[in-house]
């Protein structure tokens, strides 16, 4: 790998700016000053430094977290509440793909790959999300129809793609599917029709299902990441 590409991939500079750093005599490899723009490095073996500070190529990482209640889906919090970042042991600077409310549980993806995050959060890609919703009272058939055909929230129409009863005899628990990314969308949809959401759990996002205990996380497998990218790249 050429030294300028290595520096660009590490995120410290663009390729053009990396060349300027080299020409300024600020880049060294294995403690040797580098002045050739065509110099090649082995990312697995060579130690690259700028002004004496080691530079590493960023490794893209992808995590699935089964988010618990009482945790914010941000990298930091002004109220000093616990964040989802604190639940994952990694040295990479990751951030959540979208967000879940403070007391909403379930599937949350985290990564340091901006392209991957943009792919899953851009409205045009219509990435599906499934939620398990517990209501304060049974969902009436007339309201179910309204939620499927669409209701207006802040002058913008919203709807669920699917609604299934977890138990047809107890219509307080439903599973809904949608592609919306608006803040608190699921809760507001039900609240608009006079229901209170007692609990909300996201069971699936981008076809990735929660298959680990609450509060636990795992890395996505390479084939999972490739499948997601292939499915939603249009």
C-alpha positions as CSV (number, residue, x, y, z in Angstrom):
1,X,0.0,0.0,0.0
2,X,1.4,3.4,-1.0
3,X,2.1,5.7,2.0
4,X,-0.3,8.4,0.9
5,X,-3.1,5.9,0.7
6,X,-2.2,4.5,4.1
7,X,-2.4,8.0,5.6
8,X,-5.7,8.8,3.9
9,X,-7.2,5.5,5.1
10,X,-6.2,6.3,8.6
11,X,-8.3,9.5,8.4
12,X,-5.5,11.9,9.3
13,X,-5.4,13.5,5.8
14,X,-6.6,13.4,2.3
15,X,-4.2,11.8,-0.3
16,X,-3.1,15.2,-1.5
17,X,-2.5,16.5,2.0
18,X,-0.7,13.3,2.9
19,X,1.7,14.0,0.1
20,X,2.4,17.4,1.5
21,X,3.1,15.9,4.9
22,X,5.6,13.6,3.3
23,X,7.3,16.4,1.3
24,X,7.5,18.4,4.5
25,X,9.5,15.6,6.1
26,X,6.9,14.9,8.8
27,X,6.3,11.2,8.0
28,X,8.4,8.3,9.1
29,X,8.1,4.5,8.7
30,X,9.9,2.3,11.3
31,X,11.7,5.4,12.5
32,X,13.1,6.2,9.1
33,X,12.1,9.5,7.4
34,X,10.2,9.1,4.2
35,X,10.5,11.5,1.3
36,X,9.4,9.3,-1.6
37,X,5.7,9.7,-2.5
38,X,5.7,6.2,-4.0
39,X,7.0,4.5,-0.8
40,X,5.0,1.4,0.1
41,X,4.1,0.2,3.6
42,X,2.8,-3.1,5.0
43,X,-0.1,-2.1,7.3
44,X,0.3,-5.3,9.3
45,X,4.1,-4.9,10.0
46,X,5.2,-1.3,9.5
47,X,4.9,1.4,12.1
48,X,4.0,4.8,10.5
49,X,4.4,8.1,12.4
50,X,3.5,11.7,11.8
51,X,5.5,14.1,13.9
52,X,6.5,11.2,16.1
53,X,2.9,10.1,16.7
54,X,1.9,6.7,15.5
55,X,-0.8,6.4,12.9
56,X,-3.0,3.4,12.3
57,X,-5.4,2.6,9.5
58,X,-8.9,2.6,10.7
59,X,-10.6,-0.8,10.8
60,X,-14.3,-0.8,10.0
61,X,-16.2,-2.5,12.7
62,X,-19.9,-3.4,13.0
63,X,-21.8,-4.3,16.2
64,X,-25.2,-5.6,17.1
65,X,-26.4,-4.5,20.5
66,X,-29.5,-5.6,22.3
67,X,-30.1,-2.2,23.9
68,X,-31.5,-2.2,27.4
69,X,-33.7,0.4,29.0
70,X,-32.2,3.5,30.6
71,X,-29.4,4.0,28.1
72,X,-29.2,6.8,25.5
73,X,-28.4,6.1,21.9
74,X,-25.6,8.7,21.6
75,X,-21.9,8.9,21.9
76,X,-22.1,11.3,24.9
77,X,-24.8,12.8,27.1
78,X,-25.0,16.2,28.7
79,X,-27.0,14.8,31.6
80,X,-24.3,12.1,32.3
81,X,-26.6,9.3,31.5
82,X,-25.2,6.0,30.4
83,X,-24.7,5.7,26.7
84,X,-24.7,2.7,24.3
85,X,-21.0,3.3,23.6
86,X,-20.2,2.4,27.2
87,X,-21.7,-1.0,26.7
88,X,-19.3,-2.1,23.9
89,X,-15.6,-2.8,24.5
90,X,-13.7,-1.5,21.4
91,X,-10.9,0.9,20.8
92,X,-12.6,2.1,17.6
93,X,-14.6,5.3,17.6
94,X,-18.1,3.9,16.9
95,X,-21.5,5.5,16.9
96,X,-25.1,4.3,16.6
97,X,-26.8,3.8,13.3
98,X,-29.9,5.8,14.0
99,X,-31.3,5.7,17.5
100,X,-33.6,4.2,20.0
101,X,-35.4,6.1,22.7
102,X,-34.1,6.1,26.3
103,X,-36.5,3.3,27.4
104,X,-36.8,1.5,24.1
105,X,-35.0,-1.9,23.9
106,X,-33.8,-4.1,21.1
107,X,-31.7,-4.1,17.9
108,X,-29.3,-1.2,17.6
109,X,-26.3,-1.3,15.1
110,X,-23.1,0.6,15.8
111,X,-20.2,1.2,13.5
112,X,-17.4,3.5,12.5
113,X,-18.3,3.1,8.8
114,X,-20.0,6.3,7.6
115,X,-21.0,4.8,4.3
116,X,-22.7,1.8,6.0
117,X,-24.5,4.1,8.4
118,X,-25.7,6.4,5.7
119,X,-26.9,3.4,3.7
120,X,-29.2,2.3,6.5
121,X,-30.5,5.7,7.6
122,X,-31.2,7.3,4.2
123,X,-35.0,7.4,3.6
124,X,-34.7,6.4,0.0
125,X,-33.4,3.0,0.9
126,X,-36.6,2.1,2.9
127,X,-34.8,-0.1,5.4
128,X,-37.4,-2.1,7.4
129,X,-37.7,-2.1,11.1
130,X,-39.9,-4.4,13.3
131,X,-41.1,-3.4,16.7
132,X,-42.9,-5.4,19.5
133,X,-45.4,-3.0,21.1
134,X,-47.4,-3.4,24.3
135,X,-50.4,-1.1,24.5
136,X,-52.6,0.0,27.5
137,X,-55.7,-1.4,25.8
138,X,-56.6,-3.7,22.9
139,X,-56.0,-2.3,19.4
140,X,-59.3,-1.8,17.7
141,X,-59.8,-3.1,14.1
142,X,-60.8,0.4,12.9
143,X,-57.5,1.9,14.3
144,X,-55.5,-1.0,12.9
145,X,-56.8,-0.1,9.5
146,X,-56.0,3.6,10.0
147,X,-52.4,2.7,11.0
148,X,-52.0,0.7,7.8
149,X,-53.5,3.2,5.4
150,X,-51.8,6.1,7.0
151,X,-52.4,9.0,9.4
152,X,-50.9,12.5,9.5
153,X,-48.2,13.5,12.0
154,X,-47.1,17.1,11.8
155,X,-48.7,17.4,8.3
156,X,-46.7,14.4,7.0
157,X,-48.4,11.1,6.4
158,X,-47.1,8.0,8.2
159,X,-48.1,4.4,8.2
160,X,-47.1,0.9,9.1
161,X,-46.4,-1.7,6.5
162,X,-47.6,-4.6,8.6
163,X,-49.4,-5.1,11.9
164,X,-49.6,-8.5,13.5
165,X,-51.1,-9.5,16.8
166,X,-48.7,-11.4,19.0
167,X,-51.8,-13.1,20.6
168,X,-55.0,-12.7,18.6
169,X,-57.0,-13.1,21.8
170,X,-55.1,-10.4,23.6
171,X,-54.8,-7.5,21.2
172,X,-52.7,-5.4,23.5
173,X,-49.5,-6.8,22.1
174,X,-48.7,-6.2,18.4
175,X,-45.8,-6.4,16.1
176,X,-45.5,-3.6,13.6
177,X,-43.2,-3.1,10.6
178,X,-42.2,0.3,9.1
179,X,-39.5,2.0,7.1
180,X,-39.9,5.4,8.8
181,X,-36.9,7.0,10.7
182,X,-38.7,9.9,12.3
183,X,-38.0,10.4,16.0
184,X,-40.5,8.5,18.3
185,X,-42.5,7.5,15.2
186,X,-44.0,4.3,16.5
187,X,-45.1,5.8,19.8
188,X,-46.5,8.9,18.2
189,X,-48.5,6.8,15.7
190,X,-50.3,5.0,18.5
191,X,-50.6,8.1,20.8
192,X,-52.3,10.0,17.9
193,X,-55.1,7.4,18.1
194,X,-55.4,7.6,21.9
195,X,-53.2,4.6,22.9
196,X,-50.4,4.6,25.4
197,X,-47.3,2.5,24.6
198,X,-46.4,0.6,27.8
199,X,-43.2,-0.9,26.3
200,X,-41.4,-0.9,22.9
201,X,-38.8,-3.3,21.6
202,X,-37.2,-3.3,18.2
203,X,-36.9,-6.9,17.2
204,X,-35.4,-6.4,13.8
205,X,-33.5,-3.8,11.8
206,X,-32.3,-4.2,8.2
207,X,-33.4,-7.9,8.6
208,X,-30.9,-8.3,11.5
209,X,-32.7,-9.9,14.4
210,X,-32.0,-9.6,18.0
211,X,-30.6,-13.0,19.0
212,X,-28.6,-12.1,22.2
213,X,-29.7,-11.3,25.8
214,X,-30.6,-7.7,26.7
215,X,-27.5,-5.6,27.3
216,X,-25.2,-7.9,25.3
217,X,-23.6,-7.3,22.0
218,X,-21.7,-9.1,19.2
219,X,-19.8,-8.2,16.1
220,X,-21.7,-8.7,12.8
221,X,-20.2,-11.4,10.6
222,X,-18.6,-10.4,7.3
223,X,-21.3,-12.2,5.4
224,X,-24.0,-10.3,7.4
225,X,-22.4,-6.9,6.5
226,X,-22.0,-7.9,2.8
227,X,-25.6,-9.0,2.7
228,X,-26.9,-5.8,4.2
229,X,-24.8,-3.7,1.8
230,X,-25.9,-5.7,-1.2
231,X,-29.6,-5.6,-0.2
232,X,-29.9,-1.8,0.3
233,X,-27.3,-0.5,-2.3
234,X,-29.4,0.7,-5.2
